[in-house]
Amino acid sequence: MTFRTLFTAALASLCLTAPALADLSRITDRSAFLSHVQGRDLTRLGISLRVLPDGAITGRALGRDVTGTWAWESGLFCRTLAAGDRQWGRNCQVVSVDGNSIRFQADEGTGDIADFRIR
């Protein structure tokens, strides 16, 4: 497998269905969201991201830089992402937490799920 294939597979895992977390609590406002992620890394296999209060997303995925933007709109986390030559357009997501885990569910809560550890 080429590095590009592995890289694309790891980033695609951001949207794969994940197992249920025990006690999910939905986050509905920006300040509550930031209280969970500010100054912390969101991690999963091969991926480490930071969501910054100024609306930026930074990180690494399989050794490549990840950049993006985010805003909180109508109770949803709306983001864009880019890594290498790959880009993901704007998507608004439902966010839930369970202890040191955070879940993003794409397409306003009807799409794929990505779970991250909060470190």
NORGIQUI-V581738 format. One record per helix or strand. SS is the DSSP state (h for helix, s for strand). FROM is the first residue (numbers start at 1). LEN is the number of residues. If there is no record, write none. Layout:
ss | from | len
SS | FROM | LEN
SS | FROM | LEN
This chain:
ss | from | len
h | 3 | 13
s | 25 | 3
h | 30 | 8
s | 42 | 3
s | 47 | 5
s | 56 | 6
s | 64 | 10
s | 76 | 8
s | 86 | 13
s | 101 | 5
h | 106 | 4
s | 113 | 6
